[in-house]
Amino acid sequence: MSNSSSLNEFLLLAFVDTRELQLLHFSLFLGIYLAALLGNGLIITAVACDHRLHTPMYFFLLNLSLLDLGTISTTVPKSTINSLRNTRAISYSGCAAQVFSFVFFMLAEYSLLTVMSYDRYVAICKPLHYGTIMGSRACVKMAAAAWASGFLNAVLHTANTFSIPVCKGNTVDQFFCEIPQILKLSCSDSYLREVGLIVFTACLGLGGFVFIVLSYVQIFTAVLRIPSEQGRHKAFSMCLPHLAVVSLFVSSVIYATLKPPSFSLPAVDLVVAVLYAVVPPAVNPLIYSMRSKEVKDALKKLIQWAQCQHQ
C-alpha cells in the first residue's frame, strides 16, 4: 500500500522481458522516433523557408508537425531509454510531466485536425470565399485556440489525476504514464471526478469527430461533382487518408479512455496505445505532406541550397 504523498516513482510496463528483445524494442522505437523527427522536421523547415507554402493549409501542417514532435517526444524516448537500461522506473514528477505534456499535445493536435478539416471544407466547397474566411488573422486565431484548448485540458487532467491518493501500488500497466492506468491505482471512489472529466472531454472529442465527418461528407459530395476523373481522383487520394488517420486516432483514444477496467488486457492496451501515441506522429508527414508536389519542390530546393552551402 502506498500513498501519492510518499510515492517517489512509478514502474512502467515493459514491452518484453528478455535482454535481446529489449534491445530489439529499443532499436525499433528509436527508428520510429528518428523517422518522425526527420519527417516532421523537414516539413517545418520547408514550410518556414519557402514563401510559396505560406498558405493556410501549410500553416496548419506546420503546427501539426510541431504537435507531432511534441507527442512522440513525450513517450518514446523514455520507453527506449528504459529498454536500453533494463529498467521500468519513472519518477513521480516525471510521470506528472509526461501526463501533462501528452494530454497537451494530443488534445491540441485533435483540435487542430478539426480545424484542418474545416479548412479543406472551405477550400473545396466554398473556394470563392476561401481567402476571406481563411485569412491570416483567422488562421492564427484557430491555431492558437487549438494550442490553448490542449493546454487548458492538460492543466485540468494533470491536476485532477495527481490530486487523487494512490493506494494500489505504483505499477502502471502501460509503456508511458497514461491517465486511465494511473486511475487504476487510486483509492476507491476518489477517482470519479477525473473519470467525469475524461467522459466530458471524450464527448467533446466525439463532437469534433462528428464535425470532421460531416465536413468530409460535404467535401466528397462536392468532389463527386468535379467533371474531371483525374480531379476527382486527386481530391479523394488527398482526403481519404486524412479521414482514415483521424478515424484510427479517435477510435483508439476512445477505447483507451472509456473502456471498462474489467475489459483491460495489457497486450491489447499496449497495441492501442502505440496506435494513437506512436503511429500518427510517424505517418502524418507521409499522409499530409510528402504526397504534396509543393512540399516536394520546396524540399528539393532546400536540399540544393544545403548542398551549395556545403560546397
C-alpha positions in Angstrom: 0.0 0.0 0.0 1.3 3.4 -0.9 0.1 7.0 -0.8 0.7 9.6 -3.5 2.3 11.9 -1.0 5.1 9.4 -0.2 5.3 7.9 -3.7 8.7 8.6 -5.4 8.3 6.7 -8.7 6.1 4.6 -10.9 7.0 1.4 -12.7 6.1 1.4 -16.4 5.1 -1.7 -18.3 8.0 -3.4 -20.1 7.3 -4.5 -23.7 9.4 -7.6 -23.2 11.5 -9.4 -20.6 14.5 -10.9 -22.3 17.5 -8.7 -23.0 17.6 -9.4 -26.7 14.0 -8.4 -27.2 14.6 -5.3 -25.1 17.3 -4.2 -27.4 15.1 -5.0 -30.4 12.4 -2.8 -28.9 14.9 -0.1 -28.3 16.1 -0.3 -32.0 12.5 -0.3 -33.3 11.3 2.6 -31.3 14.5 4.6 -31.9 14.0 4.1 -35.7 10.4 5.2 -35.5 11.3 8.2 -33.4 14.1 9.3 -35.8 11.8 8.9 -38.8 9.2 11.1 -37.0 11.9 13.7 -36.2 13.1 13.7 -39.8 9.7 13.8 -41.5 8.2 16.5 -39.3 11.4 18.4 -39.1 11.6 18.6 -42.9 8.0 19.8 -43.1 8.6 22.5 -40.5 11.8 23.7 -42.3 10.2 23.6 -45.8 7.1 25.5 -44.8 9.1 28.1 -42.8 11.6 28.7 -45.6 9.5 28.6 -48.7 7.2 31.6 -49.1 5.0 29.6 -51.6 4.0 27.4 -48.7 2.8 30.4 -46.6 -0.8 29.4 -47.1 -3.5 28.4 -44.5 -3.2 24.7 -45.3 0.6 24.6 -44.9 0.4 26.9 -41.9 -1.8 24.3 -40.2 0.5 21.5 -41.3 3.5 23.2 -39.7 1.5 23.4 -36.4 0.6 19.7 -36.8 4.2 18.7 -37.3 5.2 20.7 -34.1 2.5 18.9 -32.1 3.5 15.5 -33.6 7.1 16.1 -32.5 5.9 17.0 -29.0 3.6 14.0 -28.8 6.2 11.4 -29.8 8.9 13.0 -27.8 6.8 12.8 -24.6 6.5 9.0 -24.7 9.0 7.2 -27.0 12.4 8.5 -25.7 11.7 7.4 -22.1 10.5 4.0 -23.2 13.6 3.4 -25.4 15.9 4.6 -22.6 14.2 2.2 -20.1 14.7 -0.7 -22.5 18.3 0.2 -23.0 19.0 0.5 -19.3 16.8 -2.6 -18.5 14.7 -0.6 -16.0 11.0 0.3 -15.7 11.2 3.3 -13.4 9.9 6.8 -14.0 9.9 9.5 -11.2 6.7 10.8 -9.8 7.4 14.3 -11.1 8.5 12.8 -14.4 5.2 10.9 -14.7 3.2 14.1 -13.9 5.2 16.0 -16.6 4.6 13.2 -19.0 0.8 13.2 -18.4 0.7 17.0 -18.8 2.7 17.0 -22.0 0.9 14.1 -23.6 -2.6 15.4 -22.9 -1.5 18.9 -24.0 0.0 17.8 -27.4 -2.7 15.1 -28.1 -5.7 17.3 -27.4 -4.2 20.3 -29.2 -3.5 18.0 -32.2 -7.0 16.7 -32.2 -8.4 20.3 -32.1 -6.0 21.2 -35.0 -7.2 18.2 -37.1 -10.7 19.5 -36.6 -9.6 23.0 -37.8 -7.8 21.4 -40.8 -11.0 19.6 -41.8 -12.8 22.9 -41.8 -10.0 24.4 -43.9 -10.4 21.7 -46.5 -14.2 22.1 -46.5 -13.9 25.8 -47.2 -11.2 25.3 -49.9 -13.3 22.7 -51.8 -16.9 23.7 -51.1 -16.5 27.5 -50.9 -13.5 28.3 -53.0 -14.6 31.8 -53.9 -14.8 32.8 -50.2 -11.7 30.9 -49.1 -9.4 34.0 -49.0 -12.0 35.9 -46.9 -12.9 33.1 -44.5 -9.4 31.7 -44.0 -7.5 35.0 -43.7 -4.1 35.1 -41.9 -5.7 36.5 -38.7 -8.4 33.9 -38.7 -5.8 31.1 -39.2 -3.7 32.3 -36.3 -6.7 32.5 -34.0 -7.8 29.0 -34.9 -4.3 27.6 -34.4 -3.9 29.5 -31.1 -7.3 28.2 -29.9 -6.2 24.6 -30.7 -3.0 25.0 -28.6 -4.9 26.8 -25.8 -7.5 24.1 -25.6 -4.8 21.5 -25.2 -3.0 23.5 -22.5 -6.2 24.0 -20.5 -7.2 20.4 -20.7 -3.7 19.3 -19.7 -3.8 21.5 -16.6 -7.2 20.2 -15.6 -6.5 16.5 -16.2 -3.0 16.6 -14.6 -4.2 18.5 -11.5 -7.1 16.1 -11.1 -5.2 12.9 -11.7 -2.3 13.7 -9.3 -4.5 15.1 -6.5 -6.0 11.6 -6.1 -4.5 9.3 -3.4 -2.7 6.2 -4.8 -3.4 3.1 -2.7 -2.8 0.2 -5.0 1.0 0.1 -5.6 2.9 2.0 -8.3 2.9 -0.3 -11.3 1.4 1.4 -14.4 0.2 -1.1 -17.0 1.4 1.0 -19.9 4.7 2.0 -21.5 4.1 5.6 -20.5 2.1 7.4 -17.8 -1.5 7.1 -19.2 -4.3 8.6 -17.1 -6.7 5.6 -17.1 -3.8 3.3 -16.0 -2.9 5.7 -13.2 -6.5 5.9 -12.1 -6.5 2.1 -11.6 -4.0 2.7 -8.7 -6.2 5.2 -6.9 -8.4 4.6 -3.9 -12.0 3.6 -4.4 -14.4 6.3 -5.4 -11.7 9.0 -5.2 -11.1 8.9 -9.0 -14.7 9.6 -10.1 -14.1 13.3 -10.5 -11.3 12.6 -13.1 -13.4 9.9 -14.8 -16.2 12.5 -15.2 -13.7 14.9 -16.7 -12.4 12.2 -19.1 -16.0 11.4 -20.2 -16.7 15.1 -20.7 -13.6 15.5 -22.8 -14.4 12.4 -24.8 -17.9 13.8 -25.5 -16.3 17.0 -26.8 -13.9 14.9 -28.9 -16.8 12.9 -30.3 -18.5 16.1 -31.2 -15.3 17.2 -33.0 -15.2 13.8 -34.8 -18.8 14.3 -36.0 -17.9 17.7 -37.3 -14.9 16.2 -39.2 -17.0 13.5 -40.7 -19.7 16.0 -41.8 -17.1 18.2 -43.3 -15.7 15.3 -45.3 -19.2 14.3 -46.4 -19.7 17.8 -47.8 -16.2 17.6 -49.4 -16.9 14.2 -51.0 -20.2 15.5 -52.3 -18.5 18.4 -53.9 -15.7 16.3 -55.3 -18.2 13.9 -57.0 -19.5 16.9 -59.0 -16.0 17.5 -60.5 -16.3 16.6 -64.2 -12.6 15.5 -64.5 -11.9 12.0 -63.4 -8.3 13.0 -62.6 -9.5 15.9 -60.5 -11.8 13.5 -58.5 -9.0 11.0 -58.0 -6.6 13.7 -56.8 -9.2 15.1 -54.3 -10.1 11.6 -53.0 -6.5 10.5 -52.7 -5.8 13.6 -50.6 -8.9 13.4 -48.3 -9.4 9.7 -47.7 -6.0 9.1 -46.0 -6.7 12.2 -43.7 -10.0 10.7 -42.7 -8.5 7.3 -42.1 -5.8 8.6 -39.8 -8.3 10.7 -37.9 -10.6 7.7 -37.5 -7.8 5.5 -36.3 -6.7 8.2 -33.9 -10.2 8.8 -32.4 -11.2 5.2 -32.2 -8.0 4.1 -30.4 -8.2 7.1 -27.9 -11.9 6.4 -27.1 -11.1 2.7 -26.5 -8.1 3.6 -24.2 -10.0 6.2 -22.2 -13.6 4.8 -22.0 -13.2 1.1 -21.8 -14.4 -0.6 -18.6 -11.5 -1.7 -16.4 -12.8 -5.3 -16.5 -12.1 -5.3 -20.3 -8.5 -4.3 -19.8 -5.9 -6.7 -21.5 -2.3 -5.5 -21.2 -1.4 -6.7 -24.7 -4.4 -5.0 -26.3 -3.9 -1.8 -24.3 -0.3 -1.7 -25.4 -1.2 -2.1 -29.1 -3.9 0.6 -28.8 -1.5 3.0 -27.1 1.0 2.5 -29.9 -1.7 3.2 -32.5 -2.6 6.6 -31.1 0.6 7.7 -29.4 3.4 6.5 -31.7 1.9 5.7 -35.2 0.3 9.1 -36.1 3.3 11.3 -35.5 5.4 9.0 -37.6 2.9 8.6 -40.5 1.3 12.1 -40.5 4.2 13.6 -42.6 3.6 11.0 -45.3 -0.2 11.3 -45.2 -0.5 15.0 -45.0 2.6 16.5 -46.7 5.0 14.2 -48.5 2.5 13.4 -51.2 2.2 17.2 -52.0 4.1 18.4 -55.1 4.5 21.8 -53.5 6.2 20.3 -50.4 8.4 18.0 -52.6 9.5 21.0 -54.7 10.3 23.0 -51.5 12.4 20.1 -50.1 14.3 19.8 -53.3 15.1 23.5 -53.2 16.1 23.2 -49.6 18.4 20.2 -50.3 20.0 22.0 -53.3 20.6 25.1 -51.1 22.2 23.0 -48.4 24.5 21.3 -51.0 25.5 24.6 -52.4 26.3 25.9 -48.8 28.3 22.7 -48.1 30.4 23.1 -51.3 
